[in-house]
Amino acid sequence: MVNAITPFQLQNTQNTQNVTNQLNQSQKTDSSNQTSFSELLKNSIDSLNESQVQSDHITNDLAAGKDVNLDEVMITAQKANISLTAATEFRNKAVEAYQEIMRMQM
């Protein structure tokens, strides 16, 4: 007795093949677009530094009496503060993870 293939089963098979092909293509492009952890860390620190410098610059402009919107100064300062806080928390978690790894017995 021959089992018939329903259109639904055929469609599922084709969808599975399409998804598999898409995953293979995305894995190929992901491997070429990957950046190293050190590059990612350096870019993050550069971004943090840029936000701090921008905040300092706009705050100095306000203190010098230049025509600067106070709302913009406060928003920029708050963004820089949040970025610094997040970076500090990231560092703390990385140090904790390193210390935990060093405590492990082999």
C-alpha positions in Angstrom: 0.0 0.0 0.0 1.4 3.4 -1.0 0.9 6.3 1.3 -0.2 9.4 -0.6 1.6 12.7 0.1 -0.8 15.5 0.9 -0.3 19.0 -0.4 0.1 20.1 3.2 3.0 17.7 3.8 4.6 18.8 0.5 4.3 22.5 1.5 5.9 21.8 4.9 8.8 20.0 3.2 9.4 23.0 0.9 9.1 25.4 3.8 11.7 23.4 5.8 14.1 23.4 2.9 13.6 27.2 2.4 14.3 27.9 6.1 17.3 25.6 6.0 18.7 27.5 3.0 18.1 30.8 4.6 19.9 29.7 7.8 22.9 28.5 5.8 23.1 31.8 4.0 22.8 33.9 7.2 25.5 31.8 8.9 27.8 32.5 6.0 27.2 36.3 6.2 27.3 36.3 10.0 30.8 34.7 10.0 32.1 37.4 7.7 30.5 40.2 9.7 31.7 39.1 13.1 33.9 41.4 15.1 36.2 40.3 17.9 35.4 40.9 21.5 38.3 43.3 21.8 37.0 45.4 18.8 33.5 45.5 20.3 34.9 46.5 23.7 37.1 49.2 22.1 34.1 50.6 20.1 32.0 50.7 23.2 34.6 52.6 25.2 35.1 55.0 22.3 31.3 55.6 22.3 31.2 56.1 26.0 34.1 58.6 25.8 32.4 60.4 22.9 29.2 60.9 25.0 31.2 62.2 28.0 33.1 64.6 25.8 29.9 65.8 24.1 28.3 66.4 27.5 31.3 68.3 28.8 31.4 70.4 25.6 27.8 71.4 25.7 27.9 72.0 29.5 30.9 74.3 29.0 29.1 76.2 26.3 26.2 76.8 28.7 28.6 78.0 31.4 30.3 80.3 29.0 26.9 81.9 28.2 26.6 80.7 24.7 23.1 80.2 23.2 22.5 76.6 24.3 19.1 75.0 25.1 19.1 73.9 28.8 16.9 70.9 27.9 19.6 69.7 25.5 22.3 70.1 28.1 20.3 68.1 30.7 19.4 65.4 28.2 23.0 65.0 27.0 24.3 64.9 30.6 21.8 62.3 31.5 22.7 60.1 28.5 26.4 60.4 29.4 25.6 59.4 33.0 23.5 56.4 32.0 26.3 55.3 29.6 28.9 55.6 32.3 26.7 53.7 34.8 26.1 50.9 32.3 29.8 50.6 31.5 30.6 50.5 35.2 28.1 47.7 35.8 29.5 45.8 32.8 33.0 46.0 34.3 31.8 44.9 37.7 30.1 41.8 36.2 33.2 41.0 34.1 35.4 41.2 37.2 33.0 39.1 39.2 32.9 36.4 36.4 36.7 36.4 36.3 37.0 36.0 40.1 34.5 33.2 40.0 36.4 31.4 37.3 39.6 31.8 39.3 38.0 30.2 42.3 36.9 27.1 40.4 38.9 23.9 41.1 40.2 21.9 38.3 
